[in-house]
Amino acid sequence: MAGRPKSKNKLKTVETCRDATSLLLEFLSEELDPGTNSEFEKHLQICPDCVAFLNTYKKTMELTKSFLREN
Ligand SMILES: [Zn+2]
């Protein structure tokens, strides 16, 4: 547990669930830059809540898609 790194590079860090949630849509549409993407995945590894949220979100998207296809 060292102190927080203070480097200010331009990739977004994902430290909180709020950060993760705000990036969720971009993550799913694969619009994140690679650095931010791996930050996001790192958060998923330590946060079951966000994994669950992500899965729910994905399922909703799939349902929406198949619903649209049927019409
Ligand atoms: Zn989280």
N, CA, C, O and the ligand as a Tripos MOL2 file, in Angstrom:
@<TRIPOS>MOLECULE
protein
  285   283    72     0     0
PROTEIN
NO_CHARGES

@<TRIPOS>ATOM
      1 N           0.8300   -1.2140    0.0000 N.3       1 MET1
      2 CA          0.0000    0.0000    0.0000 C.3       1 MET1
      3 C           0.8590    1.2570    0.0000 C.2       1 MET1
      4 O           0.9930    1.9210    1.0280 O.2       1 MET1
      5 N           1.4290    1.5760   -1.1230 N.am      2 ALA2
      6 CA          2.1920    2.8100   -1.2360 C.3       2 ALA2
      7 C           1.2290    3.9730   -1.4550 C.2       2 ALA2
      8 O           0.0290    3.7650   -1.6350 O.2       2 ALA2
      9 N           1.7480    5.1810   -1.4380 N.am      3 GLY3
     10 CA          0.8840    6.3350   -1.6740 C.3       3 GLY3
     11 C           0.3870    6.3370   -3.1060 C.2       3 GLY3
     12 O           0.8990    5.6160   -3.9620 O.2       3 GLY3
     13 N          -0.6120    7.1560   -3.3470 N.am      4 ARG4
     14 CA         -1.1470    7.2270   -4.6970 C.3       4 ARG4
     15 C          -0.1220    7.8330   -5.6440 C.2       4 ARG4
     16 O           0.5510    8.8050   -5.3020 O.2       4 ARG4
     17 N          -0.0070    7.2670   -6.8120 N.am      5 PRO5
     18 CA          0.8860    7.8980   -7.7950 C.3       5 PRO5
     19 C           0.3030    9.2430   -8.2130 C.2       5 PRO5
     20 O          -0.9050    9.3770   -8.4090 O.2       5 PRO5
     21 N           1.1760   10.2300   -8.3470 N.am      6 LYS6
     22 CA          0.6460   11.5590   -8.6360 C.3       6 LYS6
     23 C           0.8320   11.9690  -10.0920 C.2       6 LYS6
     24 O           0.5500   13.1050  -10.4720 O.2       6 LYS6
     25 N           1.3090   11.0280  -10.8950 N.am      7 SER7
     26 CA          1.5500   11.3920  -12.2800 C.3       7 SER7
     27 C           0.2430   11.7820  -12.9620 C.2       7 SER7
     28 O          -0.7950   11.1540  -12.7570 O.2       7 SER7
     29 N           0.3170   12.8070  -13.7570 N.am      8 LYS8
     30 CA         -0.8990   13.2570  -14.4330 C.3       8 LYS8
     31 C          -0.8220   12.9360  -15.9200 C.2       8 LYS8
     32 O          -0.6300   13.8210  -16.7530 O.2       8 LYS8
     33 N          -0.9700   11.6980  -16.2250 N.am      9 ASN9
     34 CA         -1.0800   11.3810  -17.6420 C.3       9 ASN9
     35 C          -2.5310   11.5530  -18.0490 C.2       9 ASN9
     36 O          -3.4000   11.7420  -17.1980 O.2       9 ASN9
     37 N          -2.7950   11.4880  -19.3390 N.am     10 LYS10
     38 CA         -4.1370   11.8680  -19.7510 C.3      10 LYS10
     39 C          -5.1280   10.7240  -19.7240 C.2      10 LYS10
     40 O          -6.3250   10.9260  -19.9290 O.2      10 LYS10
     41 N          -4.6230    9.5000  -19.4660 N.am     11 LEU11
     42 CA         -5.6380    8.4480  -19.4160 C.3      11 LEU11
     43 C          -6.4410    8.5720  -18.1390 C.2      11 LEU11
     44 O          -5.9320    8.9820  -17.0960 O.2      11 LEU11
     45 N          -7.6930    8.2140  -18.2420 N.am     12 LYS12
     46 CA         -8.5640    8.3150  -17.0790 C.3      12 LYS12
     47 C          -8.2680    7.1680  -16.1380 C.2      12 LYS12
     48 O          -8.0610    6.0370  -16.5760 O.2      12 LYS12
     49 N          -8.2490    7.4510  -14.8630 N.am     13 THR13
     50 CA         -8.1040    6.3730  -13.9050 C.3      13 THR13
     51 C          -9.4870    5.9380  -13.4440 C.2      13 THR13
     52 O         -10.4230    6.7350  -13.3780 O.2      13 THR13
     53 N          -9.5890    4.6690  -13.1320 N.am     14 VAL14
     54 CA        -10.8590    4.1510  -12.6490 C.3      14 VAL14
     55 C         -10.6510    3.7390  -11.2070 C.2      14 VAL14
     56 O         -10.2100    2.6240  -10.9280 O.2      14 VAL14
     57 N         -10.9690    4.6360  -10.2970 N.am     15 GLU15
     58 CA        -10.7180    4.3600   -8.8830 C.3      15 GLU15
     59 C         -11.9940    4.0610   -8.1290 C.2      15 GLU15
     60 O         -11.9820    3.3780   -7.1050 O.2      15 GLU15
     61 N         -13.0690    4.5680   -8.6340 N.am     16 THR16
     62 CA        -14.3330    4.3800   -7.9280 C.3      16 THR16
     63 C         -15.3750    3.7840   -8.8620 C.2      16 THR16
     64 O         -15.2060    3.7680  -10.0810 O.2      16 THR16
     65 N         -16.4400    3.3020   -8.2730 N.am     17 CYS17
     66 CA        -17.5170    2.7380   -9.0760 C.3      17 CYS17
     67 C         -18.1560    3.8150   -9.9450 C.2      17 CYS17
     68 O         -18.6670    3.5310  -11.0280 O.2      17 CYS17
     69 N         -18.1230    5.0230   -9.4700 N.am     18 ARG18
     70 CA        -18.6870    6.1030  -10.2670 C.3      18 ARG18
     71 C         -17.8670    6.3000  -11.5470 C.2      18 ARG18
     72 O         -18.4150    6.5230  -12.6260 O.2      18 ARG18
     73 N         -16.5390    6.2120  -11.3980 N.am     19 ASP19
     74 CA        -15.6740    6.2890  -12.5820 C.3      19 ASP19
     75 C         -16.0150    5.1810  -13.5570 C.2      19 ASP19
     76 O         -16.1660    5.4090  -14.7580 O.2      19 ASP19
     77 N         -16.1340    3.9760  -13.0200 N.am     20 ALA20
     78 CA        -16.3960    2.8150  -13.8620 C.3      20 ALA20
     79 C         -17.7340    2.9580  -14.5710 C.2      20 ALA20
     80 O         -17.8490    2.6840  -15.7650 O.2      20 ALA20
     81 N         -18.7400    3.3890  -13.8220 N.am     21 THR21
     82 CA        -20.0680    3.5210  -14.4060 C.3      21 THR21
     83 C         -20.0800    4.5380  -15.5350 C.2      21 THR21
     84 O         -20.7570    4.3550  -16.5470 O.2      21 THR21
     85 N         -19.3220    5.6130  -15.3480 N.am     22 SER22
     86 CA        -19.3290    6.6520  -16.3740 C.3      22 SER22
     87 C         -18.6270    6.1980  -17.6520 C.2      22 SER22
     88 O         -18.8220    6.7800  -18.7180 O.2      22 SER22
     89 N         -17.8060    5.1480  -17.5330 N.am     23 LEU23
     90 CA        -17.0780    4.6530  -18.7050 C.3      23 LEU23
     91 C         -17.7140    3.4070  -19.3020 C.2      23 LEU23
     92 O         -17.2660    2.8930  -20.3260 O.2      23 LEU23
     93 N         -18.7520    2.9380  -18.6530 N.am     24 LEU24
     94 CA        -19.3270    1.6450  -19.0200 C.3      24 LEU24
     95 C         -19.7620    1.5800  -20.4810 C.2      24 LEU24
     96 O         -19.4670    0.6170  -21.1890 O.2      24 LEU24
     97 N         -20.4500    2.5960  -20.9080 N.am     25 LEU25
     98 CA        -20.9760    2.5920  -22.2680 C.3      25 LEU25
     99 C         -19.8410    2.5880  -23.2950 C.2      25 LEU25
    100 O         -19.8800    1.8580  -24.2850 O.2      25 LEU25
    101 N         -18.8360    3.4170  -23.0350 N.am     26 GLU26
    102 CA        -17.6860    3.4640  -23.9400 C.3      26 GLU26
    103 C         -16.9250    2.1450  -23.9400 C.2      26 GLU26
    104 O         -16.4100    1.7080  -24.9690 O.2      26 GLU26
    105 N         -16.8620    1.5160  -22.7600 N.am     27 PHE27
    106 CA        -16.1970    0.2170  -22.6690 C.3      27 PHE27
    107 C         -16.9260   -0.8060  -23.5250 C.2      27 PHE27
    108 O         -16.2940   -1.5570  -24.2670 O.2      27 PHE27
    109 N         -18.2320   -0.8410  -23.4300 N.am     28 LEU28
    110 CA        -19.0080   -1.8230  -24.1720 C.3      28 LEU28
    111 C         -18.9810   -1.5650  -25.6740 C.2      28 LEU28
    112 O         -19.0460   -2.5010  -26.4710 O.2      28 LEU28
    113 N         -18.8870   -0.3130  -26.0500 N.am     29 SER29
    114 CA        -18.8120   -0.0290  -27.4840 C.3      29 SER29
    115 C         -17.3640    0.0420  -27.9590 C.2      29 SER29
    116 O         -17.0780    0.4580  -29.0820 O.2      29 SER29
    117 N         -16.4500   -0.3800  -27.0660 N.am     30 GLU30
    118 CA        -15.0190   -0.4760  -27.3780 C.3      30 GLU30
    119 C         -14.4460    0.8400  -27.8700 C.2      30 GLU30
    120 O         -13.6790    0.8850  -28.8320 O.2      30 GLU30
    121 N         -14.8330    1.9100  -27.1880 N.am     31 GLU31
    122 CA        -14.3580    3.2260  -27.5830 C.3      31 GLU31
    123 C         -13.2950    3.7760  -26.6380 C.2      31 GLU31
    124 O         -12.8010    4.8870  -26.8300 O.2      31 GLU31
    125 N         -12.9480    3.0040  -25.6280 N.am     32 LEU32
    126 CA        -11.9430    3.4620  -24.6830 C.3      32 LEU32
    127 C         -10.5450    3.3110  -25.2780 C.2      32 LEU32
    128 O         -10.2830    2.3780  -26.0370 O.2      32 LEU32
    129 N          -9.6590    4.2260  -24.9320 N.am     33 ASP33
    130 CA         -8.2760    4.0070  -25.3300 C.3      33 ASP33
    131 C          -7.7160    2.8650  -24.4970 C.2      33 ASP33
    132 O          -8.2090    2.5990  -23.4010 O.2      33 ASP33
    133 N          -6.6930    2.1870  -25.0040 N.am     34 PRO34
    134 CA         -6.2010    0.9580  -24.3580 C.3      34 PRO34
    135 C          -5.8420    1.1530  -22.8830 C.2      34 PRO34
    136 O          -6.1020    0.2710  -22.0650 O.2      34 PRO34
    137 N          -5.2570    2.2800  -22.5430 N.am     35 GLY35
    138 CA         -4.8720    2.5260  -21.1560 C.3      35 GLY35
    139 C          -6.0770    2.5830  -20.2430 C.2      35 GLY35
    140 O          -6.1140    1.9400  -19.1940 O.2      35 GLY35
    141 N          -7.0590    3.3590  -20.6570 N.am     36 THR36
    142 CA         -8.2680    3.4940  -19.8580 C.3      36 THR36
    143 C          -9.0200    2.1700  -19.8060 C.2      36 THR36
    144 O          -9.6100    1.8050  -18.7890 O.2      36 THR36
    145 N          -8.9820    1.4700  -20.9220 N.am     37 ASN37
    146 CA         -9.6260    0.1640  -20.9790 C.3      37 ASN37
    147 C          -9.0530   -0.7940  -19.9310 C.2      37 ASN37
    148 O          -9.7990   -1.5020  -19.2550 O.2      37 ASN37
    149 N          -7.7350   -0.8110  -19.8050 N.am     38 SER38
    150 CA         -7.1560   -1.7370  -18.8320 C.3      38 SER38
    151 C          -7.3850   -1.2400  -17.4130 C.2      38 SER38
    152 O          -7.4770   -2.0410  -16.4830 O.2      38 SER38
    153 N          -7.4790    0.0840  -17.2350 N.am     39 GLU39
    154 CA         -7.8740    0.6120  -15.9210 C.3      39 GLU39
    155 C          -9.2680    0.1100  -15.5490 C.2      39 GLU39
    156 O          -9.5340   -0.2900  -14.4150 O.2      39 GLU39
    157 N         -10.1280    0.1490  -16.5340 N.am     40 PHE40
    158 CA        -11.5100   -0.3020  -16.3160 C.3      40 PHE40
    159 C         -11.5360   -1.7760  -15.9380 C.2      40 PHE40
    160 O         -12.2240   -2.1810  -15.0010 O.2      40 PHE40
    161 N         -10.7670   -2.5760  -16.6900 N.am     41 GLU41
    162 CA        -10.7480   -4.0090  -16.4020 C.3      41 GLU41
    163 C         -10.1390   -4.3000  -15.0400 C.2      41 GLU41
    164 O         -10.5290   -5.2470  -14.3570 O.2      41 GLU41
    165 N          -9.1750   -3.4700  -14.6580 N.am     42 LYS42
    166 CA         -8.5680   -3.6430  -13.3360 C.3      42 LYS42
    167 C          -9.6170   -3.4290  -12.2460 C.2      42 LYS42
    168 O          -9.6540   -4.1520  -11.2500 O.2      42 LYS42
    169 N         -10.4580   -2.4350  -12.4500 N.am     43 HIS43
    170 CA        -11.5140   -2.1910  -11.4690 C.3      43 HIS43
    171 C         -12.4870   -3.3680  -11.4080 C.2      43 HIS43
    172 O         -12.9500   -3.7500  -10.3330 O.2      43 HIS43
    173 N         -12.7860   -3.9330  -12.5650 N.am     44 LEU44
    174 CA        -13.7080   -5.0700  -12.5940 C.3      44 LEU44
    175 C         -13.1790   -6.2460  -11.7900 C.2      44 LEU44
    176 O         -13.9390   -7.0040  -11.1880 O.2      44 LEU44
    177 N         -11.8390   -6.3830  -11.7960 N.am     45 GLN45
    178 CA        -11.2560   -7.5180  -11.0790 C.3      45 GLN45
    179 C         -11.4040   -7.4020   -9.5690 C.2      45 GLN45
    180 O         -11.3950   -8.4060   -8.8570 O.2      45 GLN45
    181 N         -11.5400   -6.1810   -9.0900 N.am     46 ILE46
    182 CA        -11.6410   -6.0030   -7.6430 C.3      46 ILE46
    183 C         -13.0530   -5.6330   -7.2110 C.2      46 ILE46
    184 O         -13.3110   -5.4730   -6.0180 O.2      46 ILE46
    185 N         -13.9610   -5.4970   -8.1560 N.am     47 CYS47
    186 CA        -15.2760   -4.9800   -7.7940 C.3      47 CYS47
    187 C         -16.3950   -5.8120   -8.3920 C.2      47 CYS47
    188 O         -16.8030   -5.5810   -9.5300 O.2      47 CYS47
    189 N         -16.8890   -6.7680   -7.6420 N.am     48 PRO48
    190 CA        -17.9910   -7.6180   -8.1150 C.3      48 PRO48
    191 C         -19.2520   -6.8120   -8.4270 C.2      48 PRO48
    192 O         -20.0340   -7.1840   -9.3020 O.2      48 PRO48
    193 N         -19.4390   -5.7300   -7.7210 N.am     49 ASP49
    194 CA        -20.6190   -4.8960   -7.9610 C.3      49 ASP49
    195 C         -20.6610   -4.3910   -9.3950 C.2      49 ASP49
    196 O         -21.6960   -4.4340  -10.0600 O.2      49 ASP49
    197 N         -19.5040   -3.9100   -9.8560 N.am     50 CYS50
    198 CA        -19.4580   -3.3680  -11.2070 C.3      50 CYS50
    199 C         -19.5460   -4.4750  -12.2500 C.2      50 CYS50
    200 O         -20.0900   -4.2660  -13.3350 O.2      50 CYS50
    201 N         -19.0120   -5.6580  -11.9250 N.am     51 VAL51
    202 CA        -19.1450   -6.7950  -12.8320 C.3      51 VAL51
    203 C         -20.6200   -7.1440  -12.9930 C.2      51 VAL51
    204 O         -21.1010   -7.3650  -14.1040 O.2      51 VAL51
    205 N         -21.3230   -7.1880  -11.8800 N.am     52 ALA52
    206 CA        -22.7490   -7.4990  -11.9230 C.3      52 ALA52
    207 C         -23.5020   -6.4500  -12.7240 C.2      52 ALA52
    208 O         -24.3810   -6.7630  -13.5270 O.2      52 ALA52
    209 N         -23.1370   -5.2070  -12.4860 N.am     53 PHE53
    210 CA        -23.7840   -4.1130  -13.2050 C.3      53 PHE53
    211 C         -23.5160   -4.2170  -14.7040 C.2      53 PHE53
    212 O         -24.4080   -4.0250  -15.5310 O.2      53 PHE53
    213 N         -22.2690   -4.5250  -15.0270 N.am     54 LEU54
    214 CA        -21.8700   -4.6780  -16.4270 C.3      54 LEU54
    215 C         -22.6650   -5.7880  -17.1030 C.2      54 LEU54
    216 O         -23.1370   -5.6300  -18.2280 O.2      54 LEU54
    217 N         -22.8090   -6.9230  -16.4000 N.am     55 ASN55
    218 CA        -23.5460   -8.0490  -16.9620 C.3      55 ASN55
    219 C         -25.0180   -7.7050  -17.1820 C.2      55 ASN55
    220 O         -25.6020   -8.0480  -18.2100 O.2      55 ASN55
    221 N         -25.6030   -7.0270  -16.2060 N.am     56 THR56
    222 CA        -26.9850   -6.6060  -16.3450 C.3      56 THR56
    223 C         -27.1470   -5.6880  -17.5480 C.2      56 THR56
    224 O         -28.0870   -5.8050  -18.3330 O.2      56 THR56
    225 N         -26.2070   -4.7840  -17.6590 N.am     57 TYR57
    226 CA        -26.2430   -3.8120  -18.7370 C.3      57 TYR57
    227 C         -26.1470   -4.4940  -20.0930 C.2      57 TYR57
    228 O         -26.8780   -4.1720  -21.0300 O.2      57 TYR57
    229 N         -25.2080   -5.4620  -20.1690 N.am     58 LYS58
    230 CA        -25.0160   -6.2060  -21.4150 C.3      58 LYS58
    231 C         -26.2810   -6.9540  -21.7940 C.2      58 LYS58
    232 O         -26.7090   -6.9420  -22.9480 O.2      58 LYS58
    233 N         -26.8750   -7.6110  -20.7910 N.am     59 LYS59
    234 CA        -28.0790   -8.3920  -21.0370 C.3      59 LYS59
    235 C         -29.1960   -7.4910  -21.5580 C.2      59 LYS59
    236 O         -29.9310   -7.8420  -22.4800 O.2      59 LYS59
    237 N         -29.2940   -6.3240  -20.9360 N.am     60 THR60
    238 CA        -30.3100   -5.3760  -21.3740 C.3      60 THR60
    239 C         -30.0930   -4.9750  -22.8200 C.2      60 THR60
    240 O         -31.0370   -4.8790  -23.6040 O.2      60 THR60
    241 N         -28.8310   -4.7420  -23.1610 N.am     61 MET61
    242 CA        -28.5200   -4.3630  -24.5300 C.3      61 MET61
    243 C         -28.8860   -5.4770  -25.5010 C.2      61 MET61
    244 O         -29.4280   -5.2230  -26.5770 O.2      61 MET61
    245 N         -28.5830   -6.7140  -25.1120 N.am     62 GLU62
    246 CA        -28.9030   -7.8410  -25.9900 C.3      62 GLU62
    247 C         -30.4040   -8.0050  -26.1490 C.2      62 GLU62
    248 O         -30.9060   -8.2400  -27.2480 O.2      62 GLU62
    249 N         -31.1130   -7.8780  -25.0310 N.am     63 LEU63
    250 CA        -32.5710   -7.9760  -25.0900 C.3      63 LEU63
    251 C         -33.1370   -6.9110  -26.0130 C.2      63 LEU63
    252 O         -34.0240   -7.1750  -26.8250 O.2      63 LEU63
    253 N         -32.6140   -5.7200  -25.8740 N.am     64 THR64
    254 CA        -33.0890   -4.6250  -26.7060 C.3      64 THR64
    255 C         -32.8600   -4.9350  -28.1750 C.2      64 THR64
    256 O         -33.7200   -4.7050  -29.0250 O.2      64 THR64
    257 N         -31.6600   -5.4700  -28.4500 N.am     65 LYS65
    258 CA        -31.3180   -5.7860  -29.8350 C.3      65 LYS65
    259 C         -32.2490   -6.8580  -30.4030 C.2      65 LYS65
    260 O         -32.7880   -6.7030  -31.4990 O.2      65 LYS65
    261 N         -32.4350   -7.9530  -29.6450 N.am     66 SER66
    262 CA        -33.2650   -9.0310  -30.1730 C.3      66 SER66
    263 C         -34.7140   -8.5700  -30.2760 C.2      66 SER66
    264 O         -35.4570   -9.0110  -31.1520 O.2      66 SER66
    265 N         -35.0980   -7.6930  -29.3870 N.am     67 PHE67
    266 CA        -36.4460   -7.1370  -29.4630 C.3      67 PHE67
    267 C         -36.6110   -6.3390  -30.7600 C.2      67 PHE67
    268 O         -37.6190   -6.4500  -31.4580 O.2      67 PHE67
    269 N         -35.6060   -5.5480  -31.0530 N.am     68 LEU68
    270 CA        -35.6600   -4.7340  -32.2590 C.3      68 LEU68
    271 C         -35.6570   -5.6220  -33.5110 C.2      68 LEU68
    272 O         -36.3050   -5.3200  -34.5130 O.2      68 LEU68
    273 N         -34.9040   -6.7310  -33.4190 N.am     69 ARG69
    274 CA        -34.7990   -7.6010  -34.5770 C.3      69 ARG69
    275 C         -36.1410   -8.2520  -34.9040 C.2      69 ARG69
    276 O         -36.4890   -8.4680  -36.0650 O.2      69 ARG69
    277 N         -36.8880   -8.5600  -33.8250 N.am     70 GLU70
    278 CA        -38.1460   -9.2510  -34.0450 C.3      70 GLU70
    279 C         -39.2230   -8.3490  -34.6220 C.2      70 GLU70
    280 O         -40.2410   -8.8220  -35.1270 O.2      70 GLU70
    281 N         -38.9920   -7.0640  -34.5440 N.am     71 ASN71
    282 CA        -40.0330   -6.1690  -35.0260 C.3      71 ASN71
    283 C         -39.8200   -5.6440  -36.4330 C.2      71 ASN71
    284 O         -40.6420   -4.8780  -36.9370 O.2      71 ASN71
    285 ZN        -17.0080   -0.7980   -8.8940 Zn       72 ZN72
@<TRIPOS>BOND
     1     1     2 1
     2     2     3 1
     3     3     4 2
     4     3     5 am
     5     5     6 1
     6     6     7 1
     7     7     8 2
     8     7     9 am
     9     9    10 1
    10    10    11 1
    11    11    12 2
    12    11    13 am
    13    13    14 1
    14    14    15 1
    15    15    16 2
    16    15    17 am
    17    17    18 1
    18    18    19 1
    19    19    20 2
    20    19    21 am
    21    21    22 1
    22    22    23 1
    23    23    24 2
    24    23    25 am
    25    25    26 1
    26    26    27 1
    27    27    28 2
    28    27    29 am
    29    29    30 1
    30    30    31 1
    31    31    32 2
    32    31    33 am
    33    33    34 1
    34    34    35 1
    35    35    36 2
    36    35    37 am
    37    37    38 1
    38    38    39 1
    39    39    40 2
    40    39    41 am
    41    41    42 1
    42    42    43 1
    43    43    44 2
    44    43    45 am
    45    45    46 1
    46    46    47 1
    47    47    48 2
    48    47    49 am
    49    49    50 1
    50    50    51 1
    51    51    52 2
    52    51    53 am
    53    53    54 1
    54    54    55 1
    55    55    56 2
    56    55    57 am
    57    57    58 1
    58    58    59 1
    59    59    60 2
    60    59    61 am
    61    61    62 1
    62    62    63 1
    63    63    64 2
    64    63    65 am
    65    65    66 1
    66    66    67 1
    67    67    68 2
    68    67    69 am
    69    69    70 1
    70    70    71 1
    71    71    72 2
    72    71    73 am
    73    73    74 1
    74    74    75 1
    75    75    76 2
    76    75    77 am
    77    77    78 1
    78    78    79 1
    79    79    80 2
    80    79    81 am
    81    81    82 1
    82    82    83 1
    83    83    84 2
    84    83    85 am
    85    85    86 1
    86    86    87 1
    87    87    88 2
    88    87    89 am
    89    89    90 1
    90    90    91 1
    91    91    92 2
    92    91    93 am
    93    93    94 1
    94    94    95 1
    95    95    96 2
    96    95    97 am
    97    97    98 1
    98    98    99 1
    99    99   100 2
   100    99   101 am
   101   101   102 1
   102   102   103 1
   103   103   104 2
   104   103   105 am
   105   105   106 1
   106   106   107 1
   107   107   108 2
   108   107   109 am
   109   109   110 1
   110   110   111 1
   111   111   112 2
   112   111   113 am
   113   113   114 1
   114   114   115 1
   115   115   116 2
   116   115   117 am
   117   117   118 1
   118   118   119 1
   119   119   120 2
   120   119   121 am
   121   121   122 1
   122   122   123 1
   123   123   124 2
   124   123   125 am
   125   125   126 1
   126   126   127 1
   127   127   128 2
   128   127   129 am
   129   129   130 1
   130   130   131 1
   131   131   132 2
   132   131   133 am
   133   133   134 1
   134   134   135 1
   135   135   136 2
   136   135   137 am
   137   137   138 1
   138   138   139 1
   139   139   140 2
   140   139   141 am
   141   141   142 1
   142   142   143 1
   143   143   144 2
   144   143   145 am
   145   145   146 1
   146   146   147 1
   147   147   148 2
   148   147   149 am
   149   149   150 1
   150   150   151 1
   151   151   152 2
   152   151   153 am
   153   153   154 1
   154   154   155 1
   155   155   156 2
   156   155   157 am
   157   157   158 1
   158   158   159 1
   159   159   160 2
   160   159   161 am
   161   161   162 1
   162   162   163 1
   163   163   164 2
   164   163   165 am
   165   165   166 1
   166   166   167 1
   167   167   168 2
   168   167   169 am
   169   169   170 1
   170   170   171 1
   171   171   172 2
   172   171   173 am
   173   173   174 1
   174   174   175 1
   175   175   176 2
   176   175   177 am
   177   177   178 1
   178   178   179 1
   179   179   180 2
   180   179   181 am
   181   181   182 1
   182   182   183 1
   183   183   184 2
   184   183   185 am
   185   185   186 1
   186   186   187 1
   187   187   188 2
   188   187   189 am
   189   189   190 1
   190   190   191 1
   191   191   192 2
   192   191   193 am
   193   193   194 1
   194   194   195 1
   195   195   196 2
   196   195   197 am
   197   197   198 1
   198   198   199 1
   199   199   200 2
   200   199   201 am
   201   201   202 1
   202   202   203 1
   203   203   204 2
   204   203   205 am
   205   205   206 1
   206   206   207 1
   207   207   208 2
   208   207   209 am
   209   209   210 1
   210   210   211 1
   211   211   212 2
   212   211   213 am
   213   213   214 1
   214   214   215 1
   215   215   216 2
   216   215   217 am
   217   217   218 1
   218   218   219 1
   219   219   220 2
   220   219   221 am
   221   221   222 1
   222   222   223 1
   223   223   224 2
   224   223   225 am
   225   225   226 1
   226   226   227 1
   227   227   228 2
   228   227   229 am
   229   229   230 1
   230   230   231 1
   231   231   232 2
   232   231   233 am
   233   233   234 1
   234   234   235 1
   235   235   236 2
   236   235   237 am
   237   237   238 1
   238   238   239 1
   239   239   240 2
   240   239   241 am
   241   241   242 1
   242   242   243 1
   243   243   244 2
   244   243   245 am
   245   245   246 1
   246   246   247 1
   247   247   248 2
   248   247   249 am
   249   249   250 1
   250   250   251 1
   251   251   252 2
   252   251   253 am
   253   253   254 1
   254   254   255 1
   255   255   256 2
   256   255   257 am
   257   257   258 1
   258   258   259 1
   259   259   260 2
   260   259   261 am
   261   261   262 1
   262   262   263 1
   263   263   264 2
   264   263   265 am
   265   265   266 1
   266   266   267 1
   267   267   268 2
   268   267   269 am
   269   269   270 1
   270   270   271 1
   271   271   272 2
   272   271   273 am
   273   273   274 1
   274   274   275 1
   275   275   276 2
   276   275   277 am
   277   277   278 1
   278   278   279 1
   279   279   280 2
   280   279   281 am
   281   281   282 1
   282   282   283 1
   283   283   284 2
@<TRIPOS>SUBSTRUCTURE
     1 MET1         2 RESIDUE 1 A MET
     2 ALA2         6 RESIDUE 1 A ALA
     3 GLY3        10 RESIDUE 1 A GLY
     4 ARG4        14 RESIDUE 1 A ARG
     5 PRO5        18 RESIDUE 1 A PRO
     6 LYS6        22 RESIDUE 1 A LYS
     7 SER7        26 RESIDUE 1 A SER
     8 LYS8        30 RESIDUE 1 A LYS
     9 ASN9        34 RESIDUE 1 A ASN
    10 LYS10       38 RESIDUE 1 A LYS
    11 LEU11       42 RESIDUE 1 A LEU
    12 LYS12       46 RESIDUE 1 A LYS
    13 THR13       50 RESIDUE 1 A THR
    14 VAL14       54 RESIDUE 1 A VAL
    15 GLU15       58 RESIDUE 1 A GLU
    16 THR16       62 RESIDUE 1 A THR
    17 CYS17       66 RESIDUE 1 A CYS
    18 ARG18       70 RESIDUE 1 A ARG
    19 ASP19       74 RESIDUE 1 A ASP
    20 ALA20       78 RESIDUE 1 A ALA
    21 THR21       82 RESIDUE 1 A THR
    22 SER22       86 RESIDUE 1 A SER
    23 LEU23       90 RESIDUE 1 A LEU
    24 LEU24       94 RESIDUE 1 A LEU
    25 LEU25       98 RESIDUE 1 A LEU
    26 GLU26      102 RESIDUE 1 A GLU
    27 PHE27      106 RESIDUE 1 A PHE
    28 LEU28      110 RESIDUE 1 A LEU
    29 SER29      114 RESIDUE 1 A SER
    30 GLU30      118 RESIDUE 1 A GLU
    31 GLU31      122 RESIDUE 1 A GLU
    32 LEU32      126 RESIDUE 1 A LEU
    33 ASP33      130 RESIDUE 1 A ASP
    34 PRO34      134 RESIDUE 1 A PRO
    35 GLY35      138 RESIDUE 1 A GLY
    36 THR36      142 RESIDUE 1 A THR
    37 ASN37      146 RESIDUE 1 A ASN
    38 SER38      150 RESIDUE 1 A SER
    39 GLU39      154 RESIDUE 1 A GLU
    40 PHE40      158 RESIDUE 1 A PHE
    41 GLU41      162 RESIDUE 1 A GLU
    42 LYS42      166 RESIDUE 1 A LYS
    43 HIS43      170 RESIDUE 1 A HIS
    44 LEU44      174 RESIDUE 1 A LEU
    45 GLN45      178 RESIDUE 1 A GLN
    46 ILE46      182 RESIDUE 1 A ILE
    47 CYS47      186 RESIDUE 1 A CYS
    48 PRO48      190 RESIDUE 1 A PRO
    49 ASP49      194 RESIDUE 1 A ASP
    50 CYS50      198 RESIDUE 1 A CYS
    51 VAL51      202 RESIDUE 1 A VAL
    52 ALA52      206 RESIDUE 1 A ALA
    53 PHE53      210 RESIDUE 1 A PHE
    54 LEU54      214 RESIDUE 1 A LEU
    55 ASN55      218 RESIDUE 1 A ASN
    56 THR56      222 RESIDUE 1 A THR
    57 TYR57      226 RESIDUE 1 A TYR
    58 LYS58      230 RESIDUE 1 A LYS
    59 LYS59      234 RESIDUE 1 A LYS
    60 THR60      238 RESIDUE 1 A THR
    61 MET61      242 RESIDUE 1 A MET
    62 GLU62      246 RESIDUE 1 A GLU
    63 LEU63      250 RESIDUE 1 A LEU
    64 THR64      254 RESIDUE 1 A THR
    65 LYS65      258 RESIDUE 1 A LYS
    66 SER66      262 RESIDUE 1 A SER
    67 PHE67      266 RESIDUE 1 A PHE
    68 LEU68      270 RESIDUE 1 A LEU
    69 ARG69      274 RESIDUE 1 A ARG
    70 GLU70      278 RESIDUE 1 A GLU
    71 ASN71      282 RESIDUE 1 A ASN
    72 ZN72       285 GROUP 0 **** ****
